[in-house]
Every structure is written in structure tokens, then in C-alpha cells.
């Protein structure tokens, strides 16, 4: 039945192999069906030896070269130019075509040349050189020789002549007009010009010619033209896109460093090897993709991108030497369910930093949610590594939020218009940290600094902030952003800072809220032990 329904996938039965019974594999008595019964395009040798290779073989489209008919355009050309175009069409090798193409360019640059012929000539060239715009432009192996060979196409003669001219020359404007006409008929000419300016030795230091080209087109705008050309390059040749990226960002910083659109074009198509290549370019100083004044906006834009695109963006950002405080306000845009990529990257980077007051403020400004462990995770890490510094910052925030009257925040303030830090919010986050450290203490089955530090925080924090409580109770009422019963805000600042670190409150043993001996684990000896074991 299979043969009748799908004959194209089946081959005719073949005779049994000599010395082996039909249906016998000859390997330990295992029986296999005769391979002629069905053969899913496996080779005879692979089937005999028991090797099955399932590989994906993409179907390649066969490009049928249709004869080029430029007769309608030839009739509108001058006789001398018509003859040269015909020679260009009949040329059999690249060198001969280049010689004819140079003659055509020379004729265009003559004073008596009719500029109305440019549009017709551009139509002829676009038809004759269609093959130039198919396939990959960048050589498989990039060397000086292969690059020079790749820019030796007849059409690139226009680019070479353009590079040899002065911009204030009338001939320069005439060639730009010819390229503008070509650009209307074949938009790929734009990124081919970028490639020539990047790869050719004759065009060294001439990348600014692209701006003149962009202004000469009907678009008339560098940014729009550059984005369109890079998009066309992205769709045709990803390797070329990565090759052009360093020079594009270097030569046109005002158009690229503020553009999330261009960055998205790149990270949407690159693979891990190309990402690593770009990261190396950044670290070697050959590529700058972010600037302090625009990086935050670009990272905010990236929150809507695909997961791999976001990870690529963060890897490229981390390759730059930009202080983390520059982008810390992004925390107020991140939701734990919607932006796990950015949160995980930011969390791993924050753990490498010493906490500043602005960092602590932004971390504590995140809404409290049982499933969002971001704030608790980074606070736990900081209290282990930088306990005194963290205590100082929290003390400062408690003072500011407890003593100053509440004012309406300006909508122009980027760091505070999305969320306002409150005293209750600080306490709720610290209470979550207390519970986390309590669990760590209970789950620690061997003497470890995590357990001692957990004991230090639980006893100190609960006993001192839970004013009047004789048991380690919560700092806030469960399910409500209000202090727990017995907690008074008047002593909140001193007690919180003291429970975080004895030195943070400014008292060295003479503080009435010192680590008391009336509770287990609250003595200074216990504190010294915790500090010693905690490193």
C-alpha cells in the first residue's frame, strides 16, 4: 500500500545480500526487514552497516537566468552610449565589462552629456547587473585579497570614481544623481555602497560619502536611508550585516547610538558566534553600541523584544564600560512576570556591585509580591557581602521617608514618577528578607556563615524593630502594607539601622538598643562570631 500511495519515496526491492538470509541483519541474530521494503532515502551502504543519518537538507531554489531584454531602453539612448551598453551586455568576462563600464562613466562625466539620459542608463545597468544583487556579497574567507576581488565588480566602478573625486566637483554631483536613479530601481545599491566604502582600499576614510549619497536620494535623510539599507542587508546577508556594524556605529554615531531600531535589526538575526564576535569588537575598542545618555531608553525599548534578542542586548551592554547606576531606573519598568530576561541579567550584574543609596532605593521601590524574589535575593547578597554599607543606605532612606513631609513627585522625574518609596514598603521588603534568612537558619544542617548570619538578622531585626514584642514577630501585618502591632515609627530609623549593623546607628556599645543579652543570639559575642564566620 505504501508503494501504491507514495511511489516517489520507495525504491524497487533489491536482491538479498550474498551470504546473508533475507531479513537477517547478521548482527547477533536480530531480524531486520529487508531494506527494499521501504527506504527513506537512505544509502545502500548506510543501511547495510546500520548507520542511519537523518540530516536536514534545505531545498535550494533553482535560479533560472532569463535573457535580459533592454531593447526598450536602448532606443532612448544616444548612439555612442547605446553602443557601449551593448558591448557591456555582450561582455563575457569581468575585466572586459569593467573596461566598458569605465568608458560609460567617462562619457557621463563629459560636459556635453545630457543628464536626462541618467534615468534610462540606470534602468539598463540595473537589468544588466541583476546577478550582482543575488547571493552573498562578503567572501567566505575574509582576507585583503578576497575583499579586493569582491569589490572588483563592474558596477562598483561608479563607487570607485566617486571616491576619487572632490565633493565640490560638478562631476561628483552627476555621479550621485546616477546612483540616486539606480537606488530608485534597485534599493540594494545602498548597502553595496556601504560595503565598498568599508572593504575597498581605494575608499579608506571615505565613509562620509554615504551621507552625500543619502542626501542625493529622494529620501534626502541620512537616518531613514541608513535604516532602510541596513534592513535590506539584514534580509539578504547576515554576515555582511555583522561586518558592516562596527563601521556604521563608528562613522554615524548620531544616527546609530540612539537607535533601538538598528540594534533590534542586528540582535534579531545574529547567532551566538556572531554575538561573541560583536562582544569582542566592543571590548577591543572597535565598536561602541551604547552611550550613557541613550542606553536607558534603548534598554527600555528592548523589553518588548524576543527572549534571545534581549539576552543579546544585555550581553552587548555588559561588554561596555557603562556604570550600572546609569540604567538602574529601568527597575521600575520591570515586572517579574513580563520581563524575566532583563531581571535575571540585572540581578547577576547587581551582585557584582557595591550597593549605592540610589541602587538600594530602586531595589526597595519594587512592589512587594510573594512570587517576586528579586529584591529579597539582592538584599540577601548585599547583607552578606556589604552589611554595614547596606545598613547605612537603609538608615538614610528610613530617615528621609520618616521625617520629611510627603510631596507630590514631579512627572518629569524619571527616577520617581513610576514608583514612590514608602516606609511601609521598606519594612515589607526587610520582613521578607527576615523570613528568608529564618528559613536559611532552619534549613542549615551544618555550621555555616549563612546560618549564623540568618540568626543575627532574625534576632537583631525582629527584636529591635518589633518594639515591645517579646517574640520574633513580623515587621508588617500579613497582607497589608502597614507596620505590625507594637511597632512605632518614632524609633524605626534607629532600630532598623541598629539591627542591620551596630555601627550604622552611630553607637558603639552605649546605645540603649544595643544587641541585648536578654535574648539568645543577641549579644555582642554572637555578633562578633557572625561577622567572623561571614567573612
Residue, then its C-alpha position, 0 to 999 in steps of 0.5 A: x500500500x505504501x508503494x501504491x500511495x507514495x511511489x516517489x519515496x520507495x525504491x524497487x526491492x533489491x536482491x538479498x545480500x550474498x551470504x546473508x538470509x533475507x531479513x537477517x541483519x547478521x548482527x547477533x541474530x536480530x531480524x531486520x526487514x529487508x531494506x527494499x521494503x521501504x527506504x527513506x532515502x537512505x544509502x545502500x551502504x548506510x543501511x547495510x552497516x546500520x548507520x542511519x543519518x537523518x540530516x536536514x537538507x534545505x531545498x535550494x531554489x533553482x535560479x533560472x537566468x532569463x535573457x535580459x531584454x533592454x531593447x526598450x531602453x536602448x532606443x532612448x539612448x544616444x548612439x555612442x552610449x547605446x553602443x557601449x551598453x551593448x558591448x557591456x551586455x555582450x561582455x563575457x568576462x569581468x575585466x572586459x565589462x569593467x573596461x566598458x563600464x569605465x568608458x560609460x562613466x567617462x562619457x557621463x562625466x563629459x560636459x556635453x552629456x545630457x543628464x536626462x539620459x541618467x534615468x534610462x542608463x540606470x534602468x539598463x545597468x540595473x537589468x544588466x547587473x541583476x546577478x550582482x544583487x543575488x547571493x552573498x556579497x562578503x567572501x567566505x574567507x575574509x582576507x585583503x585579497x578576497x575583499x579586493x576581488x569582491x569589490x572588483x565588480x563592474x558596477x562598483x566602478x561608479x563607487x570607485x570614481x566617486x571616491x576619487x573625486x572632490x565633493x565640490x566637483x560638478x562631476x561628483x554631483x552627476x555621479x550621485x544623481x546616477x546612483x540616486x536613479x539606480x537606488x530608485x530601481x534597485x534599493x540594494x545599491x545602498x548597502x553595496x555602497x556601504x560595503x565598498x566604502x568599508x572593504x575597498x582600499x581605494x575608499x579608506x576614510x571615505x565613509x562620509x560619502x554615504x551621507x552625500x549619497x543619502x542626501x542625493x536620494x529622494x529620501x534626502x535623510x541620512x537616518x531613514x536611508x541608513x535604516x532602510x539599507x541596513x534592513x535590506x542587508x539584514x534580509x539578504x546577508x547576515x554576515x555582511x550585516x555583522x561586518x558592516x556594524x562596527x563601521x556604521x556605529x563608528x562613522x554615524x554615531x548620531x544616527x546609530x547610538x540612539x537607535x533601538x531600531x538598528x540594534x533590534x535589526x542586528x540582535x534579531x538575526x545574529x547567532x551566538x558566534x556572531x554575538x561573541x564576535x560583536x562582544x569582542x569588537x566592543x571590548x577591543x575598542x572597535x565598536x561602541x553600541x551604547x552611550x550613557x545618555x541613550x542606553x536607558x531608553x534603548x534598554x527600555x525599548x528592548x523589553x518588548x523584544x524576543x527572549x534571545x534578542x534581549x539576552x543579546x542586548x544585555x550581553x552587548x551592554x555588559x561588554x561596555x564600560x557603562x556604570x550600572x547606576x546609569x540604567x538602574x531606573x529601568x527597575x521600575x519598568x520591570x515586572x517579574x512576570x513580563x520581563x524575566x530576561x532583563x531581571x535575571x541579567x540585572x540581578x547577576x550584574x547587581x551582585x557584582x556591585x557595591x550597593x549605592x543609596x540610589x541602587x538600594x532605593x530602586x531595589x526597595x521601590x519594587x512592589x512587594x509580591x510573594x512570587x517576586x524574589x528579586x529584591x529579597x535575593x539582592x538584599x540577601x547578597x548585599x547583607x552578606x557581602x556589604x552589611x554595614x554599607x547596606x545598613x547605612x543606605x537603609x538608615x538614610x532612606x528610613x530617615x528621609x521617608x520618616x521625617x520629611x513631609x510627603x510631596x507630590x513627585x514631579x512627572x518629569x522625574x524619571x527616577x520617581x514618577x513610576x514608583x514612590x518609596x514608602x516606609x511601609x514598603x521598606x519594612x515589607x521588603x526587610x520582613x521578607x528578607x527576615x523570613x528568608x534568612x529564618x528559613x536559611x537558619x532552619x534549613x542549615x544542617x551544618x555550621x555555616x556563615x549563612x546560618x549564623x548570619x540568618x540568626x543575627x538578622x532574625x534576632x537583631x531585626x525582629x527584636x529591635x524593630x518589633x518594639x515591645x514584642x517579646x517574640x520574633x514577630x513580623x515587621x508588617x501585618x500579613x497582607x497589608x502594607x502597614x507596620x505590625x502591632x507594637x511597632x512605632x515609627x518614632x524609633x524605626x530609623x534607629x532600630x532598623x539601622x541598629x539591627x542591620x549593623x551596630x555601627x550604622x546607628x552611630x553607637x558603639x556599645x552605649x546605645x540603649x538598643x544595643x544587641x541585648x543579652x536578654x535574648x539568645x543570639x543577641x549579644x555582642x559575642x554572637x555578633x562578633x562570631x557572625x561577622x567572623x564566620x561571614x567573612 
